Amino acid sequence: MRIAIEKIIGLLKNQSSKESNVKIHRLAYITNSKFDGNNYIDRWCKIRNSHIGEYSYIGFGSDFNNVEVGRYCSISSDVKIGLGKHPTHFFSSSPIFYSNNNPFNIKQKFIDFNDQPSRTTIKNDVWIGANVIIMDGLTINTGAVIAAGSVVTKNVGAYEVVGGVPAKVIKNRFDNKTIEKLLESKWWEKTPDKLKGFSVEYLNKRILNDMRILNIVSSNIVQDPRVLKQIETIKGVTNDYKIVGMNNSQATNKRLENLDCNYRLLGSKVDPKNILSKLIKRIRFATGVIREIKAYKPDVIHANDFDVLLMVYLSNYKKANIVYDAHEIYAKNAFINKVPLISKFVESIEKHIVKHRVNAFVTVSHAAKEYYQSKGYKKEANVITNAPILNDSREFKEIENFKEIVYQGQIVMDRGYEEFIIASSAFKQNAPSFIIRGFGPHEEVIKELISYNSENIRLDKPVEVKELVDKLAESNVGVVLTKPVSINFEYTVSNKIFECIHAGLPVILSPVKEHIYLNEKYKFGIVLKEVTPLEIEKAVRKLRDNHDLFNHLRQNAIKASKILNWQIESERLVELYKF
């Protein structure tokens, strides 16, 4: 009587769990089983020692023992899996002889035989009709369909339709290439909201290099290393693409002649002189971008930075997957962050668009990824760094003379250029020499400061994007001194650090989060306690005077370049384009 009462109570306890959306009928019997969520188990089911994946349901009267069920499985009524087994190689198949736990309660066992069912695996998106029996220990692969009334005695392949007693293959649901691509996509790992618009046609269109990609950036393209690398990736995926950027005076005919892609620069080459003219140019660019989107009708839009993402959102074009590539934490950049109310507003708009319209979210650093997570962004960011394309033919010769420290990059405020110049005065001429190479809005200030400290430092002309790494390789040590004066500077990372690594240079680094993270992982440089002339001087002396340390960091930089390169980073980007 007590046992009967306990069983009844057990049945009544099998209620729904609102937290994980697991609905189990009160008249189902469940023991030692796990449900991942969004499951339904109908009445009279008996589920033992099993695991049921998300979005899978089981119809009434089904009996499972030691079964692994994947995601999105549709299992009808009276399906029996794992019913146990009897020996066929003994003189008798009766349990009296091999199990004391038999229906007769006769304790006369004298044969050893394990009658417990082996683990049966039902993979993902399997549809099983009513009254099916599946022998234990089998694997029913993803996408399979089993006709009602079948008895399955052997494994079922992916996307096979089987039926009969015993079950035999009736047909494949798709051709072999489509099956291969469906399995590669692993679409079942996504939640339903991320699968809107997904179909076999959609998948084939993307995998078979038919996707139409529109890449948009508010730079002039030719001076944007990240976008130039994106272009090479896109060209390897599809011939149907377009790159849209904003025209300016730096997009010279000579530079554009070397731009081997289908592109369009919107607007005039004339650079705006004041805030009003800048605003007008931006508005015209946004209008042009929206027209391009509607005319081109892309399958994928790669939106570089928030300003472009907002334009894409305002276009109201909903037939494309959006890959949002956040080069910086836009709401915390030097201009937006001046007014906290505007910064907060931009962040809230960004969160909304990322949640409701963005299919894949990309950022440039692990620190930025953590920042977005801490701020409650609903999509997890994928880290795709600014690493250069690896040149396998580059030779790294033994360095005998420690002659040159170089700071190469855009010359803007709060990048430690002033401290770098002052540090140069602590060294005799050419022992070593200090070089700044680049251009930017802070250039005139730096020129003036150099004029007062000109003995051991010079300002070199900038080089083209394709020459950045080769030019760095002429020096001994690289410098990246971004100051942690804002959240944007603290959490993002310059592409210059990766260019130094590819040039085989030990790097003197400012103490921002991603510099610390990368150097702890790959050990290619020295992280300063703070950006001061004295700290820079000490780091230079340490590298100059300790040849073993210099060579150790140099070799680590060379090794890191084999990992931190665009060939590897672009694989992640291609996967995001596919989905």
C-alpha positions as CSV (number, residue, x, y, z in Angstrom):
1,M,0.0,0.0,0.0
2,R,2.8,2.4,0.9
3,I,4.6,1.8,-2.4
4,A,1.4,2.4,-4.3
5,I,0.8,5.7,-2.5
6,E,4.4,6.8,-3.2
7,K,4.0,6.0,-6.9
8,I,0.8,8.1,-7.0
9,I,2.5,11.0,-5.3
10,G,5.4,10.7,-7.7
11,L,3.0,10.9,-10.6
12,L,1.3,14.0,-9.2
13,K,4.7,15.6,-8.7
14,N,5.5,15.4,-12.4
15,Q,4.1,18.9,-13.1
16,S,5.3,21.6,-15.4
17,S,8.3,23.8,-14.7
18,K,7.5,27.3,-15.6
19,E,11.2,28.3,-15.2
20,S,12.5,26.2,-18.1
21,N,9.1,25.6,-19.8
22,V,9.1,21.9,-19.2
23,K,5.6,20.5,-19.4
24,I,5.1,17.0,-18.0
25,H,1.6,15.5,-17.8
26,R,0.6,14.5,-14.3
27,L,0.0,10.9,-15.6
28,A,3.5,10.5,-16.9
29,Y,6.1,8.6,-15.0
30,I,9.6,10.1,-14.9
31,T,12.7,8.9,-13.1
32,N,16.4,9.8,-13.2
33,S,15.9,11.9,-16.3
34,K,16.9,15.4,-17.4
35,F,15.0,17.9,-19.5
36,D,16.9,20.9,-21.0
37,G,13.8,23.1,-21.4
38,N,10.9,23.8,-23.7
39,N,9.8,20.2,-23.6
40,Y,6.4,18.5,-23.5
41,I,5.9,14.9,-22.2
42,D,2.3,13.6,-22.7
43,R,0.2,11.4,-20.5
44,W,1.1,7.7,-19.7
45,C,4.7,8.2,-20.9
46,K,7.4,6.3,-19.0
47,I,10.7,8.1,-19.2
48,R,13.7,6.5,-17.3
49,N,17.4,7.3,-17.3
50,S,17.1,9.6,-20.2
51,H,18.1,13.1,-21.4
52,I,15.7,15.2,-23.5
53,G,17.1,18.2,-25.4
54,E,15.5,21.5,-25.9
55,Y,12.4,21.9,-28.1
56,S,11.7,18.2,-28.2
57,Y,8.4,16.6,-27.3
58,I,7.2,13.0,-26.7
59,G,3.6,11.8,-27.4
60,F,1.4,9.8,-25.1
61,G,2.1,6.2,-24.1
62,S,5.7,6.3,-25.1
63,D,8.3,4.2,-23.1
64,F,12.0,5.4,-23.0
65,N,14.8,3.8,-21.1
66,N,18.4,5.0,-21.4
67,V,17.8,7.3,-24.3
68,E,19.6,10.5,-25.4
69,V,17.3,12.8,-27.4
70,G,18.7,15.9,-29.1
71,R,17.0,19.2,-29.9
72,Y,13.9,19.9,-32.0
73,C,12.8,16.2,-32.0
74,S,9.1,15.4,-32.7
75,I,8.2,12.0,-31.2
76,S,4.7,10.7,-31.6
77,S,2.6,8.4,-29.4
78,D,3.4,4.8,-28.3
79,V,7.1,4.9,-29.3
80,K,9.1,2.3,-27.5
81,I,12.9,2.7,-27.1
82,G,15.2,0.8,-24.7
83,L,12.8,-2.0,-23.7
84,G,15.6,-4.3,-22.8
85,K,16.6,-7.6,-24.3
86,H,16.6,-11.4,-24.0
87,P,19.4,-13.7,-24.9
88,T,19.1,-15.7,-28.1
89,H,22.3,-17.7,-27.8
90,F,21.3,-19.6,-24.6
91,F,19.1,-22.7,-24.5
92,S,16.3,-20.4,-23.3
93,S,15.4,-16.8,-23.6
94,S,13.3,-16.8,-20.3
95,P,14.4,-14.3,-17.6
96,I,14.0,-17.0,-15.0
97,F,17.5,-18.3,-15.9
98,Y,19.4,-15.0,-16.0
99,S,17.6,-12.6,-13.7
100,N,16.2,-12.9,-10.2
101,N,14.2,-9.8,-10.9
102,N,11.7,-11.7,-13.1
103,P,7.9,-11.5,-13.2
104,F,7.5,-14.7,-11.3
105,N,9.8,-13.6,-8.4
106,I,11.6,-17.0,-8.8
107,K,15.2,-16.8,-7.5
108,Q,16.8,-19.5,-9.7
109,K,19.3,-17.5,-11.7
110,F,22.3,-19.5,-12.9
111,I,23.2,-17.7,-16.2
112,D,25.0,-14.3,-16.4
113,F,23.3,-12.0,-18.9
114,N,22.9,-8.2,-18.8
115,D,19.3,-7.4,-19.9
116,Q,19.6,-3.7,-19.4
117,P,19.2,-1.6,-22.5
118,S,22.3,0.0,-24.1
119,R,22.3,3.8,-24.6
120,T,20.2,4.8,-27.6
121,T,20.9,8.1,-29.3
122,I,18.3,10.2,-31.1
123,K,20.1,13.2,-32.5
124,N,18.6,16.5,-33.6
125,D,15.4,17.3,-35.6
126,V,14.3,13.6,-35.7
127,W,10.6,12.9,-36.5
128,I,9.4,9.5,-35.2
129,G,5.9,8.4,-36.1
130,A,3.4,6.5,-33.9
131,N,3.9,2.9,-32.7
132,V,7.6,2.8,-33.6
133,I,9.9,0.4,-31.8
134,I,13.6,1.2,-31.9
135,M,16.1,-1.4,-30.7
136,D,18.4,-0.2,-27.9
137,G,22.0,0.9,-28.6
138,L,21.2,2.4,-32.0
139,T,21.9,5.9,-33.3
140,I,19.2,7.8,-35.2
141,N,21.0,10.6,-36.9
142,T,20.0,14.2,-37.3
143,G,17.1,15.0,-39.6
144,A,15.9,11.4,-39.9
145,V,12.2,10.4,-40.3
146,I,10.9,7.1,-39.1
147,A,7.5,6.1,-40.5
148,A,4.7,5.0,-38.2
149,G,4.6,1.3,-37.1
150,S,8.3,0.7,-38.0
151,V,10.7,-1.6,-36.1
152,V,14.2,-0.1,-36.3
153,T,17.0,-2.6,-36.0
154,K,20.0,-0.7,-37.3
155,N,21.3,2.8,-37.3
156,V,19.5,5.5,-39.4
157,G,21.6,8.0,-41.4
158,A,21.2,11.7,-41.4
159,Y,18.1,12.9,-43.2
160,E,17.1,9.4,-44.2
161,V,13.4,8.4,-44.3
162,V,12.9,4.8,-43.2
163,G,9.9,2.6,-42.7
164,G,8.7,-1.0,-42.4
165,V,9.4,-4.1,-40.3
166,P,12.4,-4.2,-40.2
167,A,12.8,-0.5,-41.2
168,K,14.5,0.1,-44.5
169,V,15.6,3.3,-46.3
170,I,12.8,4.8,-48.4
171,K,14.6,7.9,-49.6
172,N,16.9,10.7,-48.5
173,R,15.2,14.0,-47.7
174,F,17.7,16.0,-49.6
175,D,20.7,15.6,-52.0
176,N,24.1,14.7,-50.4
177,K,25.5,18.2,-50.8
178,T,22.5,19.8,-49.1
179,I,22.7,17.3,-46.3
180,E,26.4,18.0,-45.8
181,K,25.7,21.7,-45.6
182,L,22.8,21.3,-43.2
183,L,25.0,19.3,-40.9
184,E,27.8,21.9,-41.2
185,S,25.5,24.7,-40.3
186,K,24.5,23.1,-36.9
187,W,21.3,25.2,-37.1
188,W,19.7,23.2,-34.3
189,E,22.1,24.8,-31.8
190,K,20.3,28.1,-32.4
191,T,17.1,29.3,-30.7
192,P,13.9,29.7,-32.8
193,D,14.2,33.5,-32.8
194,K,17.6,33.2,-34.5
195,L,16.3,30.9,-37.2
196,K,13.8,33.3,-38.8
197,G,14.3,33.2,-42.5
198,F,16.4,30.1,-42.4
199,S,15.6,27.5,-45.0
200,V,17.3,24.9,-47.2
201,E,17.2,27.5,-50.0
202,Y,18.7,30.1,-47.7
203,L,21.5,27.8,-46.7
204,N,22.3,26.7,-50.2
205,K,22.3,30.2,-51.5
206,R,24.9,31.2,-48.9
207,I,27.0,28.1,-49.0
208,L,27.2,27.9,-52.8
209,N,28.7,31.4,-52.9
210,D,25.6,33.1,-54.2
211,M,25.1,35.4,-51.3
212,R,25.0,39.1,-52.0
213,I,27.0,41.0,-49.5
214,L,26.9,44.8,-48.9
215,N,29.8,46.1,-46.8
216,I,29.3,49.6,-45.5
217,V,31.8,51.9,-43.7
218,S,31.9,55.6,-43.1
219,S,35.6,55.8,-43.9
220,N,37.2,56.2,-47.4
221,I,37.9,52.4,-47.6
222,V,41.5,52.8,-48.9
223,Q,42.9,53.9,-45.5
224,D,40.9,51.4,-43.4
225,P,43.0,48.3,-42.8
226,R,40.1,46.3,-41.2
227,V,37.8,47.0,-44.2
228,L,40.5,46.2,-46.7
229,K,40.9,42.8,-45.0
230,Q,37.1,42.3,-45.0
231,I,37.1,42.9,-48.7
232,E,39.6,40.0,-49.3
233,T,37.4,37.7,-47.2
234,I,34.2,38.7,-49.0
235,K,35.9,38.2,-52.4
236,G,36.7,34.7,-51.3
237,V,33.1,34.0,-50.4
238,T,31.1,35.5,-53.3
239,N,31.4,37.5,-56.5
240,D,28.2,39.3,-55.8
241,Y,29.3,42.0,-53.4
242,K,29.6,45.8,-53.0
243,I,31.7,48.0,-50.7
244,V,30.3,51.4,-49.9
245,G,32.4,54.1,-48.2
246,M,32.5,57.9,-47.7
247,N,34.6,59.9,-50.0
248,N,37.3,62.4,-48.8
249,S,40.5,64.1,-49.9
250,Q,42.6,61.1,-48.9
251,A,40.9,58.9,-51.4
252,T,43.3,59.9,-54.2
253,N,43.1,58.5,-57.7
254,K,46.4,56.7,-57.1
255,R,45.1,54.9,-54.0
256,L,41.8,54.1,-55.7
257,E,43.7,52.5,-58.7
258,N,45.1,49.9,-56.2
259,L,41.6,49.1,-54.8
260,D,40.8,45.8,-56.5
261,C,37.1,45.4,-55.7
262,N,33.6,46.5,-56.5
263,Y,33.2,49.7,-54.5
264,R,31.4,53.0,-54.4
265,L,32.5,56.1,-52.5
266,L,29.6,58.5,-51.7
267,G,29.9,62.2,-51.5
268,S,32.5,64.8,-52.4
269,K,36.3,64.6,-51.9
270,V,36.1,68.0,-50.2
271,D,36.7,67.7,-46.5
272,P,34.3,69.6,-44.2
273,K,35.7,72.5,-42.3
274,N,33.3,72.9,-39.5
275,I,30.7,71.0,-37.4
276,L,27.8,72.1,-39.7
277,S,29.5,71.0,-42.9
278,K,30.5,67.7,-41.2
279,L,26.8,67.1,-40.2
280,I,25.6,67.9,-43.7
281,K,28.1,65.5,-45.2
282,R,27.0,62.8,-42.7
283,I,23.3,63.3,-43.5
284,R,24.0,63.0,-47.3
285,F,26.1,59.9,-46.7
286,A,23.3,58.3,-44.7
287,T,20.8,59.1,-47.4
288,G,23.1,57.6,-50.0
289,V,23.6,54.5,-47.9
290,I,19.9,53.9,-47.5
291,R,19.4,54.3,-51.3
292,E,22.2,51.8,-51.9
293,I,20.6,49.2,-49.5
294,K,17.2,49.4,-51.2
295,A,18.6,49.3,-54.7
296,Y,21.2,46.5,-54.1
297,K,18.9,44.3,-52.1
298,P,21.6,42.4,-50.3
299,D,21.4,39.1,-48.4
300,V,24.0,40.2,-45.9
301,I,24.9,43.7,-44.7
302,H,28.2,44.1,-42.9
303,A,27.7,47.3,-41.0
304,N,31.0,48.8,-39.7
305,D,30.5,50.8,-36.5
306,F,27.3,52.2,-34.9
307,D,26.8,55.1,-37.3
308,V,26.5,52.7,-40.2
309,L,24.3,50.3,-38.2
310,L,21.9,53.1,-37.4
311,M,21.7,53.9,-41.2
312,V,21.0,50.3,-41.9
313,Y,18.3,50.2,-39.2
314,L,16.6,53.4,-40.6
315,S,16.5,51.9,-44.1
316,N,13.9,49.4,-42.7
317,Y,15.3,46.8,-45.1
318,K,14.5,43.4,-43.5
319,K,15.6,40.9,-46.1
320,A,19.3,40.8,-45.0
321,N,21.2,39.3,-42.2
322,I,23.1,42.1,-40.4
323,V,26.6,41.6,-39.2
324,Y,27.4,44.5,-36.9
325,D,31.1,45.1,-36.6
326,A,31.9,47.5,-33.7
327,H,35.4,48.8,-34.3
328,E,35.0,50.9,-31.1
329,I,32.7,51.3,-28.2
330,Y,30.8,54.1,-30.0
331,A,28.8,55.4,-27.1
332,K,32.1,56.0,-25.2
333,N,34.2,57.5,-28.0
334,A,35.9,60.9,-27.5
335,F,33.2,62.9,-29.2
336,I,30.0,61.2,-28.0
337,N,31.1,60.7,-24.4
338,K,31.5,64.5,-23.9
339,V,27.8,64.6,-23.2
340,P,26.7,61.8,-20.8
341,L,23.1,62.1,-21.9
342,I,23.9,61.6,-25.5
343,S,26.2,58.7,-24.6
344,K,23.5,57.0,-22.7
345,F,21.0,57.6,-25.5
346,V,23.4,56.1,-28.1
347,E,24.0,53.1,-26.0
348,S,20.2,52.4,-25.5
349,I,19.6,52.7,-29.3
350,E,22.6,50.4,-29.9
351,K,21.2,47.8,-27.5
352,H,17.8,47.9,-29.1
353,I,19.1,47.4,-32.6
354,V,21.5,44.6,-31.5
355,K,18.7,42.8,-29.8
356,H,16.0,43.1,-32.5
357,R,17.8,43.4,-35.8
358,V,21.4,42.3,-35.6
359,N,22.1,38.6,-36.5
360,A,25.8,38.6,-35.6
361,F,27.6,41.0,-33.3
362,V,31.4,41.5,-33.7
363,T,33.9,43.4,-31.7
364,V,37.7,43.8,-31.9
365,S,38.8,42.8,-28.4
366,H,38.0,40.4,-25.6
367,A,37.9,43.3,-23.2
368,A,35.2,45.0,-25.3
369,K,33.3,41.8,-25.4
370,E,33.2,41.7,-21.6
371,Y,32.2,45.3,-21.5
372,Y,29.2,44.7,-23.7
373,Q,28.2,41.7,-21.6
374,S,28.5,43.7,-18.4
375,K,26.2,46.4,-19.9
376,G,23.4,43.9,-20.7
377,Y,23.7,43.6,-24.5
378,K,21.4,40.7,-25.4
379,K,23.7,39.2,-28.1
380,E,27.1,37.9,-27.2
381,A,29.8,39.6,-29.2
382,N,32.2,37.6,-31.4
383,V,35.8,38.7,-31.2
384,I,37.5,39.2,-34.6
385,T,40.7,41.1,-34.1
386,N,42.5,43.6,-36.4
387,A,45.3,41.2,-37.1
388,P,47.0,41.6,-40.5
389,I,47.1,39.0,-43.3
390,L,50.0,36.7,-42.5
391,N,52.9,36.8,-45.0
392,D,54.4,33.3,-44.8
393,S,57.4,34.4,-46.9
394,R,58.5,37.1,-44.5
395,E,62.0,36.4,-43.2
396,F,63.1,37.4,-39.7
397,K,66.9,37.9,-39.6
398,E,69.0,38.0,-36.5
399,I,69.2,41.6,-35.2
400,E,72.7,42.7,-34.1
401,N,72.3,46.5,-33.6
402,F,69.6,48.0,-31.4
403,K,69.0,51.1,-33.4
404,E,65.4,52.1,-33.7
405,I,62.2,52.5,-31.6
406,V,59.1,53.2,-33.7
407,Y,55.6,54.5,-33.0
408,Q,53.5,54.1,-36.1
409,G,49.9,55.0,-36.4
410,Q,47.3,57.7,-36.5
411,I,48.4,60.8,-34.6
412,V,45.6,61.7,-32.3
413,M,45.3,62.9,-28.7
414,D,45.8,60.6,-25.7
415,R,48.1,58.1,-27.6
416,G,51.2,58.9,-25.6
417,Y,53.1,60.7,-28.4
418,E,54.1,63.5,-26.2
419,E,55.6,61.2,-23.6
420,F,57.4,59.2,-26.3
421,I,59.0,62.4,-27.6
422,I,60.2,63.5,-24.2
423,A,61.6,60.0,-23.4
424,S,63.8,60.2,-26.5
425,S,65.8,63.0,-25.0
426,A,67.1,60.6,-22.3
427,F,69.2,58.8,-25.0
428,K,72.2,59.9,-27.0
429,Q,71.7,60.4,-30.7
430,N,70.9,57.2,-32.5
431,A,71.3,55.1,-29.4
432,P,68.6,54.3,-30.2
433,S,66.7,56.7,-32.4
434,F,63.0,57.4,-31.9
435,I,60.6,57.6,-34.8
436,I,57.0,58.6,-35.1
437,R,55.4,57.6,-38.4
438,G,51.8,58.5,-39.3
439,F,49.3,61.3,-39.8
440,G,46.3,62.7,-38.0
441,P,44.6,65.7,-36.4
442,H,47.2,66.0,-33.6
443,E,50.1,66.1,-36.1
444,E,50.9,69.8,-35.9
445,V,51.2,69.6,-32.1
446,I,53.6,66.7,-32.4
447,K,55.6,68.5,-35.0
448,E,56.1,71.5,-32.8
449,L,57.0,69.3,-29.8
450,I,59.6,67.5,-31.9
451,S,61.1,70.8,-33.0
452,Y,62.1,71.3,-29.3
453,N,63.4,67.8,-28.9
454,S,64.8,67.1,-32.4
455,E,68.2,65.6,-31.5
456,N,67.0,62.0,-31.2
457,I,63.5,61.9,-32.7
458,R,62.0,62.5,-36.1
459,L,58.6,62.4,-37.8
460,D,58.4,60.1,-40.8
461,K,55.9,60.3,-43.6
462,P,53.0,57.8,-43.4
463,V,53.1,54.7,-45.6
464,E,50.3,53.0,-47.4
465,V,48.3,50.3,-45.7
466,K,50.0,47.4,-47.6
467,E,53.4,48.7,-46.5
468,L,52.7,49.0,-42.8
469,V,54.2,45.8,-41.6
470,D,57.2,45.8,-43.9
471,K,58.1,49.3,-42.8
472,L,57.8,48.4,-39.1
473,A,60.2,45.4,-39.7
474,E,63.0,47.9,-40.4
475,S,62.9,48.9,-36.7
476,N,63.8,47.0,-33.5
477,V,60.9,47.8,-31.1
478,G,57.3,48.9,-31.6
479,V,55.4,51.2,-29.3
480,V,51.6,51.4,-28.7
481,L,50.8,53.9,-25.9
482,T,47.0,54.3,-26.0
483,K,46.1,55.9,-22.7
484,P,43.1,54.5,-20.6
485,V,41.5,57.9,-20.5
486,S,38.1,56.7,-21.6
487,I,36.1,53.4,-21.7
488,N,36.6,53.3,-25.5
489,F,40.4,53.5,-25.2
490,E,40.5,51.2,-22.1
491,Y,38.5,48.3,-23.7
492,T,39.3,48.4,-27.4
493,V,42.7,47.8,-29.1
494,S,44.6,49.3,-32.0
495,N,45.5,47.3,-35.1
496,K,49.0,48.7,-34.6
497,I,49.8,46.1,-31.9
498,F,49.1,43.3,-34.4
499,E,51.2,45.0,-37.1
500,C,54.2,45.2,-34.7
501,I,53.8,41.5,-33.9
502,H,53.8,40.5,-37.6
503,A,56.9,42.6,-38.0
504,G,58.6,40.5,-35.3
505,L,58.9,43.5,-32.9
506,P,58.8,43.4,-29.2
507,V,56.2,46.0,-28.2
508,I,56.2,48.6,-25.4
509,L,52.5,48.8,-24.3
510,S,50.3,51.1,-22.3
511,P,48.4,49.4,-19.4
512,V,45.0,49.1,-21.1
513,K,42.9,45.9,-20.7
514,E,43.5,44.2,-24.1
515,H,47.2,45.0,-24.1
516,I,47.5,43.3,-20.7
517,Y,45.3,40.3,-21.9
518,L,47.3,39.8,-25.1
519,N,50.7,40.2,-23.5
520,E,49.8,37.8,-20.7
521,K,48.8,35.2,-23.3
522,Y,51.6,35.6,-25.9
523,K,54.4,37.4,-23.9
524,F,55.7,39.6,-26.7
525,G,56.3,42.9,-24.9
526,I,56.5,45.0,-21.8
527,V,53.4,46.6,-20.3
528,L,54.2,49.9,-18.6
529,K,52.8,50.7,-15.2
530,E,51.7,54.1,-16.6
531,V,52.4,56.1,-19.7
532,T,55.2,58.5,-18.6
533,P,58.5,59.5,-20.2
534,L,60.4,57.7,-17.4
535,E,58.5,54.4,-17.8
536,I,59.0,54.5,-21.5
537,E,62.7,55.2,-21.0
538,K,63.1,52.3,-18.5
539,A,61.4,49.9,-20.9
540,V,63.7,50.9,-23.8
541,R,66.8,50.5,-21.7
542,K,65.6,47.1,-20.5
543,L,65.2,45.9,-24.1
544,R,68.4,47.5,-25.3
545,D,70.6,46.2,-22.5
546,N,69.1,42.7,-22.1
547,H,69.7,41.0,-25.5
548,D,68.3,37.7,-24.2
549,L,65.1,39.3,-23.2
550,F,64.8,41.2,-26.5
551,N,65.3,38.0,-28.5
552,H,62.9,36.1,-26.3
553,L,60.1,38.7,-26.8
554,R,60.9,38.9,-30.5
555,Q,60.5,35.1,-31.0
556,N,57.3,35.2,-29.0
557,A,56.0,38.0,-31.3
558,I,56.8,35.9,-34.4
559,K,55.1,32.8,-32.9
560,A,52.0,35.0,-32.0
561,S,51.8,36.1,-35.6
562,K,51.1,32.5,-36.6
563,I,48.0,32.6,-34.4
564,L,46.9,36.2,-34.6
565,N,46.4,36.7,-38.3
566,W,43.6,37.5,-40.6
567,Q,43.5,34.1,-42.3
568,I,42.3,32.7,-39.0
569,E,40.2,35.6,-38.0
570,S,38.4,35.6,-41.4
571,E,37.2,32.1,-40.9
572,R,35.1,33.3,-38.0
573,L,33.7,36.1,-40.2
574,V,32.8,33.7,-43.0
575,E,30.8,31.6,-40.5
576,L,28.9,34.7,-39.5
577,Y,28.1,35.5,-43.1
578,K,26.8,32.0,-43.7
579,F,24.3,32.4,-40.9
